[in-house]
Amino acid sequence: MTRVVISQPMYFPWPGFFEQMMLADVYIWLDDAQFSKGSFTNRIQVNINGQRKWMSIPLEGKGTLTSIAELRPAGNAWIASHREMLRQSLSRLSARTAALEIFDMATGEASLLNCLIQSAALPASYIGISPARVLRSSEMGVTGSSWQRVLDLVKAVGGTEYITGHGAAAYMDHEAFEREGVGVEYMEYSKTPWGSGESFVSPYVTILDLIAAEGKGAADRLLPRTVGWRQFLEARS
């Protein structure tokens, strides 16, 4: 079995993103997808004084009609602003230095695309869950759109199982995947919180919070599980 995960790049994603990454034999960054305003491509939440606040990268032209690979930040003042937000957010956590070092390395990338990719790749490496094989869709020569392109990308790497997030249910042709010998599994995110009392944290904030709290042991809080597409759709009906 070769399990494939395909995802658009996202800015220091939430822990559930990394539960999905843990299951991948092959991980494909969908870096040539069109940017969607309001997505998590350029923003994530942080915990400050027990409240979730957005940390968003301002984009040139607000990213309108632009592929993720072509996004450009509107200046670089956001880097210092975000670092200060994180410093405040993580100030009481024991491994905060490691989390801030990861932030500095990712935001030091020359392009925004590489920054976004590294904002997931560096945390994954730090906690020891990096996929064995990582590709970018823009370099694979697989064209098309919607579920057909996803299927073709999976087939291009010899995938026999495609693991996806919940949003795919709106457009996937699951039977078409099965006819091509590819099973489809949906994530069952654990949404496991960490900390207690004043340090209790929602699972929906950035992975940097979990790393700052748990250090290299952060992976122990990630509990990856999936459910077959038929069972998933039945549960939603």
Phi and psi in degrees as GROMACS dihedral restraints (atoms count N, CA, C in turn):
[ dihedral_restraints ]
;  ai    aj    ak    al  type     phi  dphi    fc
    3     4     5     6     1  -120.5    20    10
    4     5     6     7     1   112.2    20    10
    6     7     8     9     1   -93.6    20    10
    7     8     9    10     1   130.5    20    10
    9    10    11    12     1  -119.0    20    10
   10    11    12    13     1   134.7    20    10
   12    13    14    15     1  -120.8    20    10
   13    14    15    16     1   134.4    20    10
   15    16    17    18     1  -124.3    20    10
   16    17    18    19     1   128.5    20    10
   18    19    20    21     1  -146.9    20    10
   19    20    21    22     1   146.1    20    10
   21    22    23    24     1   -70.6    20    10
   22    23    24    25     1   146.5    20    10
   24    25    26    27     1   -59.1    20    10
   25    26    27    28     1   142.9    20    10
   27    28    29    30     1  -138.1    20    10
   28    29    30    31     1   155.1    20    10
   30    31    32    33     1   -86.5    20    10
   31    32    33    34     1   110.5    20    10
   33    34    35    36     1    37.3    20    10
   34    35    36    37     1    67.6    20    10
   36    37    38    39     1   -63.4    20    10
   37    38    39    40     1   171.2    20    10
   39    40    41    42     1   -74.3    20    10
   40    41    42    43     1   163.0    20    10
   42    43    44    45     1   -58.1    20    10
   43    44    45    46     1   -31.9    20    10
   45    46    47    48     1   -59.0    20    10
   46    47    48    49     1   -33.0    20    10
   48    49    50    51     1   -57.5    20    10
   49    50    51    52     1   -39.8    20    10
   51    52    53    54     1   -78.8    20    10
   52    53    54    55     1   -24.7    20    10
   54    55    56    57     1   -62.5    20    10
   55    56    57    58     1   -40.1    20    10
   57    58    59    60     1   -67.1    20    10
   58    59    60    61     1   -42.1    20    10
   60    61    62    63     1   -60.2    20    10
   61    62    63    64     1   -36.5    20    10
   63    64    65    66     1   -60.5    20    10
   64    65    66    67     1   -25.6    20    10
   66    67    68    69     1   -88.0    20    10
   67    68    69    70     1    -7.2    20    10
   69    70    71    72     1   -85.2    20    10
   70    71    72    73     1   129.7    20    10
   72    73    74    75     1   -82.8    20    10
   73    74    75    76     1   -35.6    20    10
   75    76    77    78     1  -129.1    20    10
   76    77    78    79     1   128.6    20    10
   78    79    80    81     1  -116.2    20    10
   79    80    81    82     1   126.4    20    10
   81    82    83    84     1  -117.1    20    10
   82    83    84    85     1   120.7    20    10
   84    85    86    87     1   -80.4    20    10
   85    86    87    88     1   121.1    20    10
   87    88    89    90     1   -85.1    20    10
   88    89    90    91     1    70.5    20    10
   90    91    92    93     1   -80.8    20    10
   91    92    93    94     1   -14.2    20    10
   93    94    95    96     1  -101.0    20    10
   94    95    96    97     1    11.8    20    10
   96    97    98    99     1   -71.6    20    10
   97    98    99   100     1   155.6    20    10
   99   100   101   102     1   -74.3    20    10
  100   101   102   103     1   137.1    20    10
  102   103   104   105     1   -63.9    20    10
  103   104   105   106     1   137.5    20    10
  105   106   107   108     1  -114.6    20    10
  106   107   108   109     1   116.6    20    10
  108   109   110   111     1   -61.4    20    10
  109   110   111   112     1   135.6    20    10
  111   112   113   114     1    90.9    20    10
  112   113   114   115     1    -1.9    20    10
  114   115   116   117     1   -81.6    20    10
  115   116   117   118     1  -177.0    20    10
  117   118   119   120     1   -94.6    20    10
  118   119   120   121     1    13.0    20    10
  120   121   122   123     1   -58.1    20    10
  121   122   123   124     1   -44.7    20    10
  123   124   125   126     1  -121.6    20    10
  124   125   126   127     1    19.7    20    10
  126   127   128   129     1  -154.6    20    10
  127   128   129   130     1   154.5    20    10
  129   130   131   132     1  -156.7    20    10
  130   131   132   133     1   160.5    20    10
  132   133   134   135     1   -95.4    20    10
  133   134   135   136     1   149.1    20    10
  135   136   137   138     1  -125.9    20    10
  136   137   138   139     1   158.6    20    10
  138   139   140   141     1   -98.4    20    10
  139   140   141   142     1   117.4    20    10
  141   142   143   144     1  -128.1    20    10
  142   143   144   145     1   114.6    20    10
  144   145   146   147     1    55.2    20    10
  145   146   147   148     1    41.4    20    10
  147   148   149   150     1    79.6    20    10
  148   149   150   151     1     4.9    20    10
  150   151   152   153     1  -120.7    20    10
  151   152   153   154     1   144.9    20    10
  153   154   155   156     1   -86.5    20    10
  154   155   156   157     1   129.3    20    10
  156   157   158   159     1  -130.0    20    10
  157   158   159   160     1   148.5    20    10
  159   160   161   162     1   -81.1    20    10
  160   161   162   163     1   139.2    20    10
  162   163   164   165     1  -117.7    20    10
  163   164   165   166     1   103.4    20    10
  165   166   167   168     1  -120.2    20    10
  166   167   168   169     1   138.8    20    10
  168   169   170   171     1   -87.5    20    10
  169   170   171   172     1   119.3    20    10
  171   172   173   174     1   -70.2    20    10
  172   173   174   175     1   140.0    20    10
  174   175   176   177     1  -115.9    20    10
  175   176   177   178     1   145.5    20    10
  177   178   179   180     1   -60.8    20    10
  178   179   180   181     1   130.5    20    10
  180   181   182   183     1    62.1    20    10
  181   182   183   184     1    14.3    20    10
  183   184   185   186     1    59.6    20    10
  184   185   186   187     1    19.0    20    10
  186   187   188   189     1    75.2    20    10
  187   188   189   190     1    10.9    20    10
  189   190   191   192     1   -61.1    20    10
  190   191   192   193     1   130.2    20    10
  192   193   194   195     1    52.6    20    10
  193   194   195   196     1    40.8    20    10
  195   196   197   198     1  -125.1    20    10
  196   197   198   199     1   139.4    20    10
  198   199   200   201     1   -74.0    20    10
  199   200   201   202     1   158.0    20    10
  201   202   203   204     1   -58.8    20    10
  202   203   204   205     1   -38.7    20    10
  204   205   206   207     1   -63.3    20    10
  205   206   207   208     1   -24.9    20    10
  207   208   209   210     1   -98.6    20    10
  208   209   210   211     1     0.7    20    10
  210   211   212   213     1   -62.7    20    10
  211   212   213   214     1   143.1    20    10
  213   214   215   216     1  -130.4    20    10
  214   215   216   217     1   137.1    20    10
  216   217   218   219     1   -73.7    20    10
  217   218   219   220     1   149.6    20    10
  219   220   221   222     1   -85.0    20    10
  220   221   222   223     1    85.9    20    10
  222   223   224   225     1    80.6    20    10
  223   224   225   226     1  -170.5    20    10
  225   226   227   228     1  -129.0    20    10
  226   227   228   229     1    10.7    20    10
  228   229   230   231     1   -64.1    20    10
  229   230   231   232     1   -23.0    20    10
  231   232   233   234     1   -63.5    20    10
  232   233   234   235     1   -27.8    20    10
  234   235   236   237     1   -63.9    20    10
  235   236   237   238     1   -49.8    20    10
  237   238   239   240     1   -65.5    20    10
  238   239   240   241     1   -37.7    20    10
  240   241   242   243     1   -63.3    20    10
  241   242   243   244     1   -45.3    20    10
  243   244   245   246     1   -67.8    20    10
  244   245   246   247     1   -37.8    20    10
  246   247   248   249     1   -63.2    20    10
  247   248   249   250     1   -39.4    20    10
  249   250   251   252     1   -67.0    20    10
  250   251   252   253     1   -39.6    20    10
  252   253   254   255     1   -59.4    20    10
  253   254   255   256     1   -44.1    20    10
  255   256   257   258     1   -66.8    20    10
  256   257   258   259     1   -40.2    20    10
  258   259   260   261     1   -58.6    20    10
  259   260   261   262     1   -44.3    20    10
  261   262   263   264     1   -64.9    20    10
  262   263   264   265     1   -43.9    20    10
  264   265   266   267     1   -64.1    20    10
  265   266   267   268     1   -39.8    20    10
  267   268   269   270     1  -100.4    20    10
  268   269   270   271     1     6.0    20    10
  270   271   272   273     1   -58.0    20    10
  271   272   273   274     1   -28.4    20    10
  273   274   275   276     1   -97.3    20    10
  274   275   276   277     1     2.6    20    10
  276   277   278   279     1   -97.6    20    10
  277   278   279   280     1   141.7    20    10
  279   280   281   282     1   -68.2    20    10
  280   281   282   283     1   -31.9    20    10
  282   283   284   285     1  -105.5    20    10
  283   284   285   286     1    30.0    20    10
  285   286   287   288     1   -62.0    20    10
  286   287   288   289     1   -32.7    20    10
  288   289   290   291     1   -62.0    20    10
  289   290   291   292     1   -42.6    20    10
  291   292   293   294     1   -63.1    20    10
  292   293   294   295     1   -41.8    20    10
  294   295   296   297     1   -64.0    20    10
  295   296   297   298     1   -42.5    20    10
  297   298   299   300     1   -69.6    20    10
  298   299   300   301     1   -33.0    20    10
  300   301   302   303     1   -64.6    20    10
  301   302   303   304     1   -39.8    20    10
  303   304   305   306     1   -61.9    20    10
  304   305   306   307     1   -44.2    20    10
  306   307   308   309     1   -58.0    20    10
  307   308   309   310     1   -46.9    20    10
  309   310   311   312     1   -62.4    20    10
  310   311   312   313     1   -40.4    20    10
  312   313   314   315     1   -66.7    20    10
  313   314   315   316     1   -43.6    20    10
  315   316   317   318     1   -67.3    20    10
  316   317   318   319     1   -44.7    20    10
  318   319   320   321     1   -76.5    20    10
  319   320   321   322     1    -6.4    20    10
  321   322   323   324     1   -84.6    20    10
  322   323   324   325     1    -3.5    20    10
  324   325   326   327     1   -65.3    20    10
  325   326   327   328     1   149.2    20    10
  327   328   329   330     1   -70.7    20    10
  328   329   330   331     1   -32.2    20    10
  330   331   332   333     1  -116.1    20    10
  331   332   333   334     1   154.3    20    10
  333   334   335   336     1   -66.2    20    10
  334   335   336   337     1   -37.8    20    10
  336   337   338   339     1   -57.4    20    10
  337   338   339   340     1   -48.3    20    10
  339   340   341   342     1   -65.2    20    10
  340   341   342   343     1   -34.8    20    10
  342   343   344   345     1   -60.4    20    10
  343   344   345   346     1   -46.7    20    10
  345   346   347   348     1   -63.2    20    10
  346   347   348   349     1   -44.4    20    10
  348   349   350   351     1   -65.1    20    10
  349   350   351   352     1   -43.6    20    10
  351   352   353   354     1   -69.5    20    10
  352   353   354   355     1   -24.0    20    10
  354   355   356   357     1   -70.2    20    10
  355   356   357   358     1   -12.3    20    10
  357   358   359   360     1  -106.9    20    10
  358   359   360   361     1   -39.5    20    10
  360   361   362   363     1   -66.1    20    10
  361   362   363   364     1   -39.5    20    10
  363   364   365   366     1   -68.5    20    10
  364   365   366   367     1   -46.1    20    10
  366   367   368   369     1   -59.8    20    10
  367   368   369   370     1   -39.8    20    10
  369   370   371   372     1   -62.1    20    10
  370   371   372   373     1   -42.5    20    10
  372   373   374   375     1   -64.9    20    10
  373   374   375   376     1   -42.2    20    10
  375   376   377   378     1   -60.6    20    10
  376   377   378   379     1   -40.3    20    10
  378   379   380   381     1   -96.2    20    10
  379   380   381   382     1     4.9    20    10
  381   382   383   384     1    79.1    20    10
  382   383   384   385     1    35.7    20    10
  384   385   386   387     1  -125.5    20    10
  385   386   387   388     1    21.0    20    10
  387   388   389   390     1   -62.9    20    10
  388   389   390   391     1   134.2    20    10
  390   391   392   393     1   -61.9    20    10
  391   392   393   394     1   153.8    20    10
  393   394   395   396     1   -67.6    20    10
  394   395   396   397     1   -32.7    20    10
  396   397   398   399     1  -135.5    20    10
  397   398   399   400     1   126.7    20    10
  399   400   401   402     1  -128.7    20    10
  400   401   402   403     1   131.4    20    10
  402   403   404   405     1  -131.6    20    10
  403   404   405   406     1   167.4    20    10
  405   406   407   408     1  -118.6    20    10
  406   407   408   409     1   132.8    20    10
  408   409   410   411     1   -60.3    20    10
  409   410   411   412     1   -31.9    20    10
  411   412   413   414     1   -64.7    20    10
  412   413   414   415     1   -17.7    20    10
  414   415   416   417     1  -105.5    20    10
  415   416   417   418     1     5.8    20    10
  417   418   419   420     1  -100.2    20    10
  418   419   420   421     1   -10.0    20    10
  420   421   422   423     1    67.7    20    10
  421   422   423   424     1    25.9    20    10
  423   424   425   426     1  -107.4    20    10
  424   425   426   427     1   115.2    20    10
  426   427   428   429     1   -98.6    20    10
  427   428   429   430     1  -172.5    20    10
  429   430   431   432     1   107.1    20    10
  430   431   432   433     1  -168.7    20    10
  432   433   434   435     1  -151.1    20    10
  433   434   435   436     1   169.6    20    10
  435   436   437   438     1    52.3    20    10
  436   437   438   439     1  -146.3    20    10
  438   439   440   441     1   -65.7    20    10
  439   440   441   442     1   -28.7    20    10
  441   442   443   444     1   -64.9    20    10
  442   443   444   445     1   -40.3    20    10
  444   445   446   447     1   -67.9    20    10
  445   446   447   448     1   -39.7    20    10
  447   448   449   450     1   -57.9    20    10
  448   449   450   451     1   -47.2    20    10
  450   451   452   453     1   -60.5    20    10
  451   452   453   454     1   -43.6    20    10
  453   454   455   456     1   -65.9    20    10
  454   455   456   457     1   -35.5    20    10
  456   457   458   459     1   -65.2    20    10
  457   458   459   460     1   -42.2    20    10
  459   460   461   462     1   -62.7    20    10
  460   461   462   463     1   -45.4    20    10
  462   463   464   465     1   -64.9    20    10
  463   464   465   466     1   -33.5    20    10
  465   466   467   468     1   -62.8    20    10
  466   467   468   469     1   -24.7    20    10
  468   469   470   471     1  -108.3    20    10
  469   470   471   472     1    13.9    20    10
  471   472   473   474     1    72.8    20    10
  472   473   474   475     1    26.7    20    10
  474   475   476   477     1   -70.7    20    10
  475   476   477   478     1   142.6    20    10
  477   478   479   480     1  -117.1    20    10
  478   479   480   481     1    -7.1    20    10
  480   481   482   483     1  -145.8    20    10
  481   482   483   484     1   131.7    20    10
  483   484   485   486     1  -110.6    20    10
  484   485   486   487     1   123.5    20    10
  486   487   488   489     1  -108.0    20    10
  487   488   489   490     1   123.7    20    10
  489   490   491   492     1  -133.9    20    10
  490   491   492   493     1   164.2    20    10
  492   493   494   495     1   -83.0    20    10
  493   494   495   496     1   178.0    20    10
  495   496   497   498     1   -71.3    20    10
  496   497   498   499     1   -27.1    20    10
  498   499   500   501     1   -63.5    20    10
  499   500   501   502     1   -22.3    20    10
  501   502   503   504     1   -67.4    20    10
  502   503   504   505     1   -20.2    20    10
  504   505   506   507     1   -59.8    20    10
  505   506   507   508     1   -23.3    20    10
  507   508   509   510     1   -74.4    20    10
  508   509   510   511     1   -19.5    20    10
  510   511   512   513     1  -134.8    20    10
  511   512   513   514     1    -5.9    20    10
  513   514   515   516     1   -73.3    20    10
  514   515   516   517     1   141.1    20    10
  516   517   518   519     1  -103.3    20    10
  517   518   519   520     1    89.0    20    10
  519   520   521   522     1   -64.0    20    10
  520   521   522   523     1   -37.9    20    10
  522   523   524   525     1   -64.1    20    10
  523   524   525   526     1   -34.4    20    10
  525   526   527   528     1   -62.8    20    10
  526   527   528   529     1   -39.4    20    10
  528   529   530   531     1   -62.7    20    10
  529   530   531   532     1   -45.3    20    10
  531   532   533   534     1   -64.7    20    10
  532   533   534   535     1   -36.8    20    10
  534   535   536   537     1   -62.8    20    10
  535   536   537   538     1   -25.6    20    10
  537   538   539   540     1   -95.5    20    10
  538   539   540   541     1     9.2    20    10
  540   541   542   543     1    79.8    20    10
  541   542   543   544     1    23.3    20    10
  543   544   545   546     1  -117.9    20    10
  544   545   546   547     1   117.7    20    10
  546   547   548   549     1   -79.1    20    10
  547   548   549   550     1   152.4    20    10
  549   550   551   552     1  -119.3    20    10
  550   551   552   553     1   125.5    20    10
  552   553   554   555     1  -122.3    20    10
  553   554   555   556     1   139.5    20    10
  555   556   557   558     1  -103.2    20    10
  556   557   558   559     1   146.4    20    10
  558   559   560   561     1   -68.7    20    10
  559   560   561   562     1   142.0    20    10
  561   562   563   564     1  -113.7    20    10
  562   563   564   565     1    88.6    20    10
  564   565   566   567     1   -64.2    20    10
  565   566   567   568     1   134.8    20    10
  567   568   569   570     1   -74.2    20    10
  568   569   570   571     1   -28.3    20    10
  570   571   572   573     1    51.2    20    10
  571   572   573   574     1    40.4    20    10
  573   574   575   576     1   -75.7    20    10
  574   575   576   577     1   120.1    20    10
  576   577   578   579     1   -77.5    20    10
  577   578   579   580     1   171.4    20    10
  579   580   581   582     1  -141.0    20    10
  580   581   582   583     1   162.3    20    10
  582   583   584   585     1    78.6    20    10
  583   584   585   586     1  -179.9    20    10
  585   586   587   588     1  -157.4    20    10
  586   587   588   589     1   162.6    20    10
  588   589   590   591     1    59.5    20    10
  589   590   591   592     1  -130.7    20    10
  591   592   593   594     1   -65.1    20    10
  592   593   594   595     1   -25.4    20    10
  594   595   596   597     1   -94.7    20    10
  595   596   597   598     1     4.6    20    10
  597   598   599   600     1   -60.6    20    10
  598   599   600   601     1   131.4    20    10
  600   601   602   603     1  -126.5    20    10
  601   602   603   604     1   138.6    20    10
  603   604   605   606     1   -65.1    20    10
  604   605   606   607     1   143.7    20    10
  606   607   608   609     1   -72.2    20    10
  607   608   609   610     1    -5.5    20    10
  609   610   611   612     1   -89.3    20    10
  610   611   612   613     1     0.7    20    10
  612   613   614   615     1   -87.6    20    10
  613   614   615   616     1   176.0    20    10
  615   616   617   618     1   -59.3    20    10
  616   617   618   619     1   149.0    20    10
  618   619   620   621     1   -58.2    20    10
  619   620   621   622     1   -24.7    20    10
  621   622   623   624     1   -61.6    20    10
  622   623   624   625     1   -30.5    20    10
  624   625   626   627     1   -66.7    20    10
  625   626   627   628     1   -44.7    20    10
  627   628   629   630     1   -64.4    20    10
  628   629   630   631     1   -40.3    20    10
  630   631   632   633     1   -64.1    20    10
  631   632   633   634     1   -42.7    20    10
  633   634   635   636     1   -63.5    20    10
  634   635   636   637     1   -31.0    20    10
  636   637   638   639     1   -82.4    20    10
  637   638   639   640     1   -37.5    20    10
  639   640   641   642     1  -115.9    20    10
  640   641   642   643     1    -9.0    20    10
  642   643   644   645     1    62.1    20    10
  643   644   645   646     1  -142.9    20    10
  645   646   647   648     1   -67.6    20    10
  646   647   648   649     1   -12.9    20    10
  648   649   650   651     1   -81.0    20    10
  649   650   651   652     1     4.2    20    10
  651   652   653   654     1   -58.2    20    10
  652   653   654   655     1   -31.9    20    10
  654   655   656   657     1   -61.6    20    10
  655   656   657   658     1   -24.6    20    10
  657   658   659   660     1   -67.3    20    10
  658   659   660   661     1   -19.4    20    10
  660   661   662   663     1   -87.2    20    10
  661   662   663   664     1    -8.2    20    10
  663   664   665   666     1   -94.6    20    10
  664   665   666   667     1   124.1    20    10
  666   667   668   669     1  -126.2    20    10
  667   668   669   670     1    79.2    20    10
  669   670   671   672     1   -70.9    20    10
  670   671   672   673     1   129.7    20    10
  672   673   674   675     1  -143.5    20    10
  673   674   675   676     1   153.2    20    10
  675   676   677   678     1  -133.2    20    10
  676   677   678   679     1   168.0    20    10
  678   679   680   681     1  -139.2    20    10
  679   680   681   682     1   143.1    20    10
  681   682   683   684     1   -61.7    20    10
  682   683   684   685     1   153.8    20    10
  684   685   686   687     1   -63.3    20    10
  685   686   687   688     1   -35.0    20    10
  687   688   689   690     1   -63.9    20    10
  688   689   690   691     1   -45.9    20    10
  690   691   692   693     1   -65.0    20    10
  691   692   693   694     1   -38.4    20    10
  693   694   695   696     1   -63.2    20    10
  694   695   696   697     1   -47.5    20    10
  696   697   698   699     1   -67.2    20    10
  697   698   699   700     1   -36.5    20    10
  699   700   701   702     1   -63.2    20    10
  700   701   702   703     1   -39.6    20    10
  702   703   704   705     1   -68.0    20    10
  703   704   705   706     1   -25.9    20    10
  705   706   707   708     1   -88.7    20    10
  706   707   708   709     1   -13.1    20    10
